[in-house]
Amino acid sequence: MNRIVQLGCLVVAALLAMAVPAMAQEGGSAIEFSPSFGAGIILLGAGFGIAKIGAAAVESMARQPEAAGDIRGGMILAAALIEGATFFALIVCIIALFV
């Protein structure tokens, strides 16, 4: 856990160091969040969510092999719901890119 906290502090420090020149610019907005940035965040979140579902499903199948069919069905359903929300958000980002 201590390693995760150290890595998080390092990431925050790096982001702050990179943001200083952006904040010093004259005029305009300091940082622009584009639809492509939003699409990247959406894909990262979906990837982490599906990975967590898969890991939990495999672990629970290892603990209770007799319930593997039910667990697999629930995992596929949850992954499909995440994929649907991801595709919807990506379509919104693509529409925002061209509008």
CORTACOR-V101265 format. One record per residue. N is the residue number from 1. OMEGA is omega in degrees with one decimal (none if undefined). D_LAST is the distance of its C-alpha to the last C-alpha in Angstrom with 2 decimals. Layout:
n;omega;d_last
N;OMEGA;D_LAST
N;OMEGA;D_LAST
This chain:
n;omega;d_last
1;-179.5;43.81
2;179.2;44.84
3;179.3;43.13
4;178.5;39.79
5;178.4;40.14
6;179.3;40.99
7;177.7;37.99
8;177.6;35.68
9;178.7;37.26
10;179.0;36.85
11;179.1;33.11
12;178.8;32.66
13;178.9;34.82
14;178.5;32.89
15;178.0;29.53
16;178.9;31.17
17;179.0;32.71
18;-177.0;29.46
19;-176.9;27.69
20;177.6;30.37
21;-179.9;29.25
22;-179.6;25.61
23;-177.4;26.85
24;-178.3;29.05
25;175.7;26.38
26;175.3;26.40
27;177.7;23.43
28;178.2;19.88
29;-177.1;19.31
30;-179.2;21.77
31;-178.6;19.71
32;177.2;15.98
33;-176.5;14.87
34;176.0;11.98
35;178.1;10.56
36;174.9;13.28
37;177.7;15.81
38;178.7;15.02
39;177.7;15.47
40;177.8;18.70
41;179.1;19.98
42;-179.0;19.40
43;176.5;21.34
44;179.6;24.03
45;179.4;24.57
46;179.0;24.83
47;178.1;27.18
48;-179.8;29.38
49;179.8;29.50
50;177.1;30.55
51;178.7;33.01
52;177.8;34.56
53;179.8;34.93
54;180.0;36.55
55;179.7;38.89
56;180.0;40.00
57;179.8;40.58
58;178.9;42.66
59;-179.7;44.66
60;174.2;45.40
61;178.1;46.37
62;179.9;48.77
63;-179.4;50.31
64;-177.7;50.65
65;-178.7;50.75
66;180.0;51.85
67;-174.8;48.54
68;-179.5;46.40
69;178.8;45.23
70;-179.9;43.97
71;179.9;42.31
72;178.9;40.60
73;177.6;39.27
74;178.6;37.91
75;-179.5;36.31
76;177.7;34.57
77;179.4;33.35
78;178.5;31.99
79;178.4;30.31
80;177.4;28.70
81;177.2;27.34
82;178.8;25.88
83;179.4;24.33
84;178.1;22.77
85;178.9;21.22
86;179.3;20.04
87;177.9;18.39
88;179.8;16.65
89;177.9;15.39
90;176.8;14.32
91;177.2;12.32
92;178.3;10.54
93;179.2;9.99
94;177.7;8.85
95;178.8;6.23
96;179.4;5.20
97;-175.9;5.78
98;-179.6;3.81
99;none;0.00
